[in-house]
Amino acid sequence: MKPTSLARVSLLIGTLALVAPSVIAQQSGQSSQPDPVIVVDGIPFYSWQEYTSSPLFREKGLRCLTRPNEDLPPMPPSDCSYGTTSIKAEYDPFDVIEIPVVVHIIRSNGGQGNVTDAKVESQIQILNEDFLAIAGSNGQNGTDTLIQFYLAEVDPSGNPTTGITRTNNTNWYNDSGAYWNTLAWDTNRYLNIYTNQASGALGYVPDLPQGGIVGSKSDRVVILWSSFGLNSPIGPPYNKGRTTTHELGHYFGLWHTFDRGCGTIAGCYSTGDAICDTNRESNPVFGCPGSSNSCSSPDPYHNYMDYSDDLCMEEFTPEQTNRMRCTIEHWRSNLPCAEAKAISRAGGGNNFDNAYASTDPLIGVGLTATIDATGSGYSTVSLLGFLGEANVPLAGGQVLLLDLGTTQFLSLSQPGPIANFNLSVPNNNVLCGLKLTSQGVLFGGASGFRLTNAQDWELGK
């Protein structure tokens, strides 16, 4: 039976708890002993540097607690299944995938663990630098994945939001209790990031999406609050926001570069990290060495999916990018809110190019569709909209470019010769990615009716 993520974490590192100052004083015999910043396995640490440089930090693998679990019932096959990868050109980056993010900041009842709005915004900037390989940033030498992040602007109820929530709960701050059941926003539509004590690690996700977690409230990314954002309180070498970049690699289906050991060269898409353009690696690399070699080739310690220092991490590879985008398409297809699109589609016969979109169809705004019948001899203009596109020949050489077999969503008429149709789109992310098609029909002329080209719309940001 697959254990819960909380059970797995408990088995790995024991109980994480805050220790009251009075208890510390009794144990040390001192009345002025400061509070520890974190306690792991009953061991208090009084500075973040003491914690991250301790043997416990490495022995327990606290750089990242994500542990992919292959002891799972089989999931539907895809080109990016749990342990295998099929690299295909269709998953290469060619358009921007926009990911809405909500950050849930969980503090103790006393307010410990606060993360400022500015720190949250800096983390989003770091993610975009890393995933977009922005020139002049630490990620400039990596692959532009065309995956972009933004703080959610609308909550699940359609209300404006900053994309940041704050909750005081000491139990949840200690990463105990199913806080996600209370705090999660629709995990199909939002990337939910939580900051707290992260069970003593710098961060983790409960499982790769291929493990079946997608859509559940427990689908999340958890980050130690002190390592979140640029110049975070944890200090060097983990204060540049790369823990979140690393955990999002898992969130999009990537293994650690060292997971499952060296594997085989011939079977590199089904052994090791299931990626062939990351050199094989048997163990994680800490720090930022001049060289490291564990599987007869240089270890990929500049990769975001190793354990090296934040400033040493600088790349996802092209094949990691291919797998992440494949994972989004097959496992997280409801997550992206792509750019709004309006594309003209011409038909045969006398489908004249009279229709066009003056604006793109934006969620919460809408669009303006225009049909210009000037000089056509027709006095009335109608705009029809359906959920499906078609290419159906009609009598007289006309071609119907919308599908009458699907749901009709609009039928509007205005006097010509130029008609502007202002259409509103509700402020609801559920509509993001919805594809619609429209076609104009001209009436009131000497020869019956005349069809325009189609306008295919995709709702987005």
URJOJO-V193809 format. One line per field, one symbol per residue. psi: psi as a letter, one per 40 degrees, with the letter a starting at -180 (. if undefined). burial: # if it has 24 or more other ideal C-beta (glycine too) atoms within 12 Angstrom, else .. A space follows every 50 residues. Layout:
psi=???
burial=???
This chain:
psi=hhiiddddddddeahhiihidddddddeeieehiiidihhfehiheiddd deeidddddefedhehghhegiihihiaegadeihhhideeiheihhhhh hhhhhhiideeieihidddddddddddddddefhheidedeahhefhiii hhehieeeiiieehihhhhddddefiigdddddhihedeihhhhhaeffe idiiidiideeeeheidehihhhhdeehihfiddiiefeeeedddddddd deeiiideheadaiddfeeeibefhdehiihdiihiagidihheffihif eeieeaeiidedheiiiddddddddddddddfdedigiiiihhhhiiabf higeiihdiighhecaihhhhheheeeiehhihihieiiighhiieeihh eiheeihheihiiiiadhhhhhhihighedehehhiiihihhifidfbih iiiihhihha.
burial=....##.##..##..####................######.###..#.. ##...##..##########.....#..########.#...#.#..##### ########...#####..###############...###..######### ####.#......#####.##.#####..##..################## ###########.##..##############.###..############## ##########.##....##.############.#####...#.##...## ##########.#####################.############.#..# #######..#####.########..#.#.#######.##.#..#...### ###.....##...#.#.####.#.#.#.#.#############.....## ###########
